[in-house]
Amino acid sequence: MQTTTSQTDKDITDYFNLQEQGAVNEGEVLGAVVAEILQAGQPVTNKAIISRLIQRLELESDVVMLDVYRHVLELVVNKTEDDIIGY
């Protein structure tokens, strides 16, 4: 019985460690995209970030990185205030 509990504890710990690593990866991805934009001499705008993320999505074949790019893109799109439509 103790072995089962230990394995369950390990599984839970591994799950949360993976979640933390994912959050770091998303921040790193966003930072890398912003750095690319700045190195190209372009202004950092939501449109520029979205464009770079879409480019990365089109070129990526790793399923895990695709999920990271999609999540970062979702965060940027949901935080975009440029496209507010008044009714």
C-alpha positions as CSV (number, residue, x, y, z in Angstrom):
1,M,0.0,0.0,0.0
2,Q,2.8,2.4,0.8
3,T,4.3,1.8,-2.7
4,T,1.0,2.9,-4.3
5,T,0.9,6.1,-2.2
6,S,4.5,6.9,-3.1
7,Q,3.9,6.4,-6.8
8,T,0.7,8.5,-6.6
9,D,2.7,11.3,-4.8
10,K,5.4,11.1,-7.5
11,D,2.8,11.3,-10.3
12,I,1.2,14.3,-8.7
13,T,4.6,16.0,-8.2
14,D,5.6,15.2,-11.8
15,Y,2.3,16.7,-13.1
16,F,2.8,20.0,-11.3
17,N,6.5,20.2,-12.3
18,L,5.5,19.8,-15.9
19,Q,2.9,22.6,-15.5
20,E,5.6,24.9,-14.1
21,Q,8.0,24.0,-16.9
22,G,5.2,24.8,-19.5
23,A,4.7,28.3,-17.9
24,V,8.4,29.0,-18.2
25,N,8.5,27.8,-21.8
26,E,5.6,30.2,-22.7
27,G,7.5,33.1,-21.1
28,E,10.7,32.2,-22.9
29,V,8.8,31.8,-26.2
30,L,7.2,35.3,-25.8
31,G,10.6,36.8,-24.9
32,A,12.3,35.2,-27.9
33,V,9.6,36.5,-30.2
34,V,9.9,40.0,-28.8
35,A,13.7,39.8,-29.1
36,E,13.4,38.7,-32.8
37,I,11.1,41.7,-33.5
38,L,13.5,44.1,-31.8
39,Q,16.5,42.6,-33.6
40,A,14.7,43.2,-36.9
41,G,14.4,46.8,-36.0
42,Q,10.6,46.7,-35.9
43,P,8.3,48.1,-33.3
44,V,6.9,45.5,-30.8
45,T,3.2,45.4,-31.4
46,N,0.5,42.8,-30.8
47,K,0.3,42.4,-34.6
48,A,4.0,41.8,-34.9
49,I,4.0,39.2,-32.1
50,I,0.9,37.4,-33.5
51,S,2.6,37.3,-36.9
52,R,5.8,35.8,-35.6
53,L,3.9,33.2,-33.6
54,I,1.9,32.2,-36.6
55,Q,5.1,31.9,-38.6
56,R,6.5,29.6,-35.9
57,L,3.3,27.5,-35.9
58,E,3.6,27.0,-39.6
59,L,7.2,25.8,-39.4
60,E,7.1,23.7,-36.2
61,S,6.7,20.0,-36.3
62,D,7.1,19.2,-32.6
63,V,3.7,18.6,-31.0
64,V,4.7,20.0,-27.6
65,M,6.1,23.2,-29.1
66,L,3.0,23.6,-31.2
67,D,0.9,23.5,-28.1
68,V,3.2,26.1,-26.4
69,Y,3.0,28.4,-29.5
70,R,-0.8,28.0,-29.6
71,H,-1.2,28.9,-25.9
72,V,1.1,31.9,-26.2
73,L,-0.8,33.1,-29.3
74,E,-4.1,32.6,-27.4
75,L,-2.8,34.7,-24.5
76,V,-1.7,37.5,-26.9
77,V,-4.9,37.5,-28.8
78,N,-7.0,37.6,-25.7
79,K,-5.0,40.5,-24.3
80,T,-5.1,42.5,-27.6
81,E,-6.9,45.8,-27.2
82,D,-6.2,47.1,-30.7
83,D,-9.3,45.5,-32.1
84,I,-11.9,46.8,-29.7
85,I,-15.1,47.3,-31.6
86,G,-17.6,49.8,-30.1
87,Y,-21.3,49.1,-30.7
